[in-house]
Amino acid sequence: MTKAKPMIWSLAPAMLLSAAGQVPTGKPEEAGMSTERLQRIHQAVQRHIDAGAISGAVTLVARHGKIVHFQAHGLMDLESKKSMTTDAIFRIASMTKPITGVAVMMMVEEGKIRLNDPVSRFIPEFKDTKVAVPRDSITPRPSGQRSGDPDFYLAPAFREITIRDLLTHTSGLISGGIGAREAAKSTPKTPTDTLASYVPRLGSVALDFQPGTQWAYSGAAGPEVLGRIVEIVSGQPYDRFLQTRIFEPLGMKDTFFYPPDDRRPRLVTLYDKSPNGLRKSANQDGFSSKTFFGAGGGLMSTAEDYLQLAQMLSNGGKLNGHVLLSPRTVQLMAANHVGDMFNGKLGRPAHGMGYGLLMGVIEDSVASGLRVSTGSFGWDGAYGTQAWIDPTEKMVTIIMIQTQVTPVQRDFENAVMQAIVE
């Protein structure tokens, strides 16, 4: 594999950052970090590129409100050998979720939504939800039962699902169980669907468990319901709400649900792992759509753009004069709402983690075994992107790749933490 010369920001890119975004650049030493040690980030990433695990990456570190590391590594596309650039656009998949969390909490602050509101207050179809219960969990399958008979029955939900349930993945809505399996048959998403046409149909889907009793990832449906509720209470299509209320105030100029034609040359090629190395994915647009605004995973963005959102959260809800949330609301988002239920889920550590409002929380960095400070919060995406906000170190870390290789994220975290010298 041809090695691409790494791109490291210098004066010219720094000037570009000042024009495009809101977070300025600074010298690492002024932020308590070592320039020499920050070079180990590239070394860590390059090892994975040399091993053929990923094609390339963009890494970014900001501390005390200034960018101290911003680097492109490897290639955007293996076939053309196009070098990675710092303004490369990535499919961020579930890193969309914290953005949806911000949108919902903006509506909470305006008094249009309450966390304990039942979803049916906004979407009546969710009024009488049922729960899919495995029949064998109560009584054995009768010996004469035909093989085609259902292996579950429907029981009334003890209570309605709430906004908080959706934000914390405790709703049971299409969360990987029986209800999720049946929903794929009875309530498929069509190419012409919008949030307005699709989400009400989810009200007839059986839940996978009683609301609030378990944590299970509702990777698409839960946030999509939230996106539709934001549409209803704001009076705007979800993409327009994000554009006018979040992206424009924060200076996020390269974040969208579907890439405009003039941005496509900057879109990083998406690869799948295979026994013969990296293979170009058949669906290069991922979850993006021009009409269905996937609030759980549909956005594309750049490392610089996502920094603006993360830095706003790190600052307690504001960035360069724009106040999106109050500090107390950000603290609420970054608090653990699910007790011990998140530990060990989705491949996460068995101890030391919690889950806030559409983002993970590090409750104990030692117990989790992660090189991330206790109190850090953030989320990652299905294609390998990740962002952490670290209140203890006043730091934001972002890595963007387009193949899910978890060791890349862990090595990046380690390289960042070892570069802190004060």
C-alpha positions in Angstrom: 0.0 0.0 0.0 1.3 3.4 -0.9 1.9 5.6 2.1 0.5 9.2 1.8 2.5 12.0 3.3 0.7 13.1 6.5 -0.9 16.5 6.4 -0.3 18.6 9.6 -1.9 22.0 10.1 0.4 24.9 9.9 -0.2 28.6 9.3 -2.2 28.3 6.1 -4.7 25.7 7.5 -4.9 27.6 10.8 -6.0 30.7 8.9 -8.6 28.6 7.1 -9.9 27.3 10.4 -10.4 30.8 11.7 -12.5 31.7 8.7 -14.6 28.5 8.6 -15.1 27.5 12.2 -15.2 29.1 15.6 -12.5 27.3 17.6 -9.0 28.9 17.1 -5.7 27.1 17.0 -3.0 27.4 19.6 0.4 26.1 20.5 0.3 22.7 22.4 2.7 23.9 25.1 0.4 26.8 25.9 -2.4 24.2 26.5 -0.2 22.0 28.6 0.5 19.5 25.9 3.8 18.3 24.3 4.3 19.0 20.6 6.8 16.1 20.4 4.5 13.7 22.2 1.5 14.7 20.0 3.4 13.2 17.1 2.7 9.8 18.5 -0.9 10.2 17.4 0.3 9.9 13.8 2.5 7.0 14.6 -0.4 5.1 16.3 -2.7 5.7 13.3 0.0 4.9 10.8 0.5 1.5 12.3 -3.1 0.6 11.4 -2.8 2.1 7.9 0.4 0.0 7.3 -1.5 -3.1 8.6 -4.2 -2.5 6.0 -6.9 -2.1 8.7 -7.9 1.4 7.6 -7.3 3.6 4.5 -6.7 6.8 6.4 -7.9 9.1 9.2 -8.3 12.6 10.5 -7.5 13.3 14.1 -8.1 16.5 16.1 -7.4 17.5 19.7 -8.5 20.8 21.3 -7.6 21.8 24.9 -8.6 24.9 26.8 -10.6 26.0 23.8 -7.8 25.9 21.2 -6.9 23.3 18.6 -3.5 21.8 19.4 -3.5 18.9 17.0 -5.2 18.6 13.6 -3.8 16.1 11.2 -4.7 14.0 8.1 -3.3 10.5 7.7 -3.2 8.1 4.8 -5.6 8.1 1.9 -9.1 9.1 1.2 -9.4 6.5 -1.5 -7.2 3.5 -2.1 -7.9 3.1 -5.8 -7.0 6.7 -6.8 -4.4 7.0 -4.0 -5.9 10.4 -3.1 -4.3 11.7 0.0 -6.5 12.4 3.1 -7.2 16.0 3.8 -8.2 17.7 7.0 -11.4 19.0 5.4 -12.4 15.4 4.4 -16.1 14.6 4.9 -17.1 11.4 6.8 -20.3 9.6 7.4 -20.6 10.0 11.1 -23.5 7.5 11.6 -24.4 7.4 15.3 -22.4 10.5 16.1 -25.6 12.1 14.8 -27.2 11.1 18.1 -25.6 13.7 20.4 -26.7 16.3 17.9 -30.2 15.0 18.2 -29.8 15.1 21.9 -28.9 18.8 21.7 -31.9 19.5 19.5 -34.3 17.8 21.9 -32.9 19.6 25.0 -33.2 23.0 23.2 -36.9 22.2 23.0 -36.9 21.1 26.6 -35.4 24.4 27.6 -38.0 26.3 25.6 -40.7 24.4 27.5 -42.1 22.7 24.4 -41.0 19.2 25.6 -40.7 17.6 29.1 -38.4 14.7 29.6 -41.2 12.7 31.3 -43.8 13.5 28.6 -45.3 10.4 27.0 -44.5 10.2 23.3 -48.2 10.0 22.6 -48.6 13.7 23.6 -47.0 14.5 20.3 -47.7 11.3 18.2 -51.0 9.8 19.3 -50.2 6.4 17.6 -48.0 5.6 20.6 -50.8 5.7 23.0 -51.5 2.0 23.5 -48.2 0.3 23.0 -47.7 -3.4 23.5 -44.7 -5.5 24.6 -43.6 -8.7 22.8 -43.2 -11.5 25.4 -41.5 -14.8 24.5 -44.1 -17.5 24.9 -41.6 -20.0 26.2 -40.6 -17.6 29.0 -44.0 -18.2 30.6 -45.1 -21.6 29.4 -43.6 -24.3 27.0 -44.7 -24.4 23.5 -47.7 -26.8 23.2 -46.7 -30.1 21.5 -49.3 -29.7 18.9 -48.4 -26.1 18.0 -47.7 -25.6 14.3 -44.2 -24.5 13.4 -45.6 -21.3 11.9 -47.4 -20.2 15.1 -46.0 -17.1 16.8 -43.4 -17.8 19.5 -44.5 -14.7 21.5 -47.6 -13.0 22.7 -48.5 -9.3 23.2 -48.9 -7.8 26.6 -49.9 -4.3 27.5 -47.1 -1.9 28.4 -47.1 -1.1 32.1 -46.7 2.6 31.1 -46.2 4.6 28.0 -42.7 5.3 26.6 -41.4 8.8 27.3 -39.0 11.3 25.8 -36.5 10.2 28.5 -36.8 6.6 27.5 -36.0 7.4 23.9 -33.0 9.6 24.9 -31.6 6.8 27.2 -32.3 3.7 25.0 -34.6 2.3 27.6 -37.8 2.4 25.6 -37.7 -1.1 24.0 -38.6 0.4 20.6 -36.9 -1.7 17.9 -34.0 -2.6 20.3 -32.9 -5.9 18.9 -35.5 -8.2 20.3 -38.7 -9.9 19.1 -40.4 -6.6 18.5 -37.5 -5.4 16.3 -37.6 -8.6 14.3 -41.4 -8.3 13.7 -41.1 -4.6 12.9 -38.8 -5.4 10.0 -41.6 -7.4 8.5 -44.6 -5.3 9.4 -43.3 -1.8 9.3 -40.5 -1.5 6.7 -39.0 1.8 5.8 -39.6 2.7 2.2 -37.4 4.9 -0.1 -40.1 7.6 -0.2 -40.6 7.8 3.6 -40.1 10.9 5.6 -40.0 11.2 9.4 -43.7 12.4 9.2 -44.8 9.4 7.2 -42.7 6.7 8.9 -42.6 7.5 12.6 -46.4 7.3 13.3 -46.3 3.7 12.0 -43.8 2.8 14.7 -46.6 3.3 17.3 -48.0 -0.1 16.3 -44.6 -1.9 16.7 -44.4 -4.2 19.8 -41.7 -3.1 22.3 -38.9 -5.5 23.1 -39.3 -5.0 26.9 -41.3 -3.0 29.4 -40.2 0.7 29.2 -37.5 1.7 31.6 -36.6 -1.9 32.7 -33.6 -2.5 30.4 -31.0 -0.7 28.3 -30.9 -1.8 24.7 -29.8 0.2 21.7 -32.6 1.6 19.6 -30.0 2.7 17.1 -32.4 4.2 14.5 -36.1 4.2 15.6 -35.7 5.9 19.0 -33.8 8.9 17.7 -36.1 9.1 14.6 -39.1 9.5 16.9 -37.3 12.2 18.7 -36.5 13.9 15.4 -40.1 13.8 14.4 -41.1 15.3 17.8 -38.6 18.2 17.2 -40.3 18.7 13.8 -43.7 18.9 15.4 -42.9 21.3 18.3 -40.6 23.5 16.3 -42.7 23.7 13.1 -39.6 23.0 11.0 -38.4 20.0 9.0 -35.7 18.3 11.0 -32.9 19.1 8.6 -33.9 22.7 8.6 -34.1 22.9 12.4 -30.5 21.5 12.7 -29.3 23.9 10.0 -30.8 27.1 11.4 -30.7 26.4 15.1 -27.4 24.5 15.5 -25.1 24.3 12.4 -25.3 27.9 11.3 -24.8 29.5 14.8 -21.8 27.2 15.4 -20.3 27.7 12.0 -20.7 24.1 10.9 -20.6 24.5 7.1 -20.0 20.9 6.1 -22.6 19.0 8.1 -25.6 17.6 6.3 -27.9 14.6 5.7 -26.9 14.3 2.0 -23.8 15.7 0.4 -24.2 18.5 -2.1 -22.5 17.8 -5.5 -19.7 20.3 -4.8 -18.8 18.4 -1.6 -18.6 14.9 -3.0 -15.0 15.2 -4.0 -14.2 15.6 -0.3 -16.2 12.5 0.7 -13.9 9.7 2.1 -14.5 6.3 0.5 -16.3 3.8 2.8 -14.6 0.4 3.2 -15.6 -2.9 4.7 -13.2 -5.4 6.2 -12.8 -8.7 4.3 -10.4 -11.7 4.3 -8.6 -10.1 1.4 -8.2 -6.7 3.0 -10.3 -3.5 2.7 -13.2 -3.7 0.2 -15.1 -0.7 -1.1 -18.6 -0.7 0.4 -21.5 -1.1 -2.0 -23.5 1.7 -0.4 -21.2 4.7 -0.3 -23.9 7.1 1.0 -24.4 5.1 4.2 -27.5 6.2 6.1 -27.8 9.5 4.3 -30.9 10.5 2.4 -32.3 13.6 0.7 -35.8 13.0 2.2 -35.5 10.9 5.3 -33.5 12.7 8.0 -32.1 9.9 10.1 -31.8 11.5 13.5 -30.0 8.4 14.8 -27.3 8.1 12.1 -27.9 10.0 8.9 -25.4 12.9 9.1 -22.1 13.5 7.3 -19.5 16.0 8.7 -15.9 16.9 9.1 -13.6 16.8 12.1 -13.5 20.6 12.3 -17.3 20.9 12.0 -17.9 18.3 14.8 -15.4 20.1 16.9 -17.7 23.2 17.0 -20.5 21.1 18.5 -18.3 19.3 20.9 -16.6 22.5 22.0 -19.9 24.1 22.6 -20.8 21.2 25.0 -17.4 21.5 26.6 -18.0 25.2 27.2 -21.3 24.4 28.9 -23.6 25.1 26.0 -22.1 28.2 24.3 -19.6 29.0 21.6 -18.4 32.5 20.6 -21.4 34.3 21.8 -24.0 31.7 20.7 -25.8 30.1 23.6 -27.5 26.9 22.6 -28.0 25.3 26.0 -27.5 26.2 29.7 -24.6 24.6 31.6 -27.1 22.8 33.8 -28.7 21.2 30.8 -25.3 20.0 29.5 -24.6 18.5 32.9 -27.9 16.7 32.7 -27.1 15.3 29.3 -23.7 14.1 30.5 -25.0 12.5 33.7 -25.7 8.7 34.0 -29.4 8.1 33.7 -29.5 4.3 33.6 -27.6 3.1 36.6 -25.6 -0.1 35.9 -27.7 -1.1 32.8 -25.3 0.2 30.1 -22.2 -1.6 31.3 -21.1 -4.5 29.0 -23.5 -3.4 26.2 -22.5 -2.8 22.6 -19.1 -4.1 23.2 -18.4 -1.6 26.0 -16.5 -2.4 29.2 -18.2 -4.4 31.8 -17.7 -1.8 34.5 -17.2 2.0 34.8 -19.7 3.3 32.2 -23.1 4.9 32.2 -25.4 6.4 29.6 -26.7 10.0 29.5 -29.0 11.6 27.0 -28.0 10.1 23.6 -24.3 9.8 24.7 -22.1 7.5 26.7 -20.5 8.6 30.0 -17.3 7.5 31.7 -18.2 6.9 35.4 -14.9 5.4 36.4 -12.0 5.4 33.9 -10.0 2.9 36.0 -12.9 0.4 36.1 -13.6 0.9 32.4 -10.0 0.3 31.4 -10.3 3.2 29.0 -7.6 6.0 28.6 -10.4 8.6 29.0 -10.9 10.7 32.1 -13.7 10.0 34.5 -16.6 12.3 33.6 -15.9 12.3 29.9 -18.9 11.9 27.6 -19.4 11.4 23.9 -20.3 8.8 21.3 -19.0 7.0 18.2 -20.3 6.0 14.8 -20.7 2.6 13.0 -17.9 3.5 10.5 -15.3 4.3 13.2 -15.8 8.0 13.9 -15.6 9.0 17.6 -15.7 12.2 19.8 -15.1 12.6 23.5 -15.6 15.7 25.6 -13.4 15.6 28.7 -14.4 18.2 31.3 -11.5 17.2 33.6 -8.9 18.1 31.1 -11.0 20.7 29.3 -10.4 18.8 26.1 -12.1 17.5 23.0 -10.8 14.6 21.0 -12.0 13.5 17.6 -11.0 10.7 15.3 -12.6 10.2 11.9 -12.2 6.9 9.9 -14.4 5.0 7.6 -14.0 1.4 8.6 -15.0 0.2 12.1 -11.7 -0.8 13.7 -12.1 -0.3 17.5 -8.3 -0.6 18.3 -7.7 2.5 16.3 -9.9 4.5 18.7 -8.2 3.0 21.8 -4.7 3.7 20.4 -5.7 7.3 19.6 -7.1 7.8 23.1 -3.8 6.6 24.6 -1.7 8.8 22.3 -3.7 11.8 23.3 -3.5 11.2 27.1 0.2 10.6 27.1 0.7 14.0 25.4 -0.7 15.9 28.4 2.3 17.2 30.4 0.5 19.6 32.7 
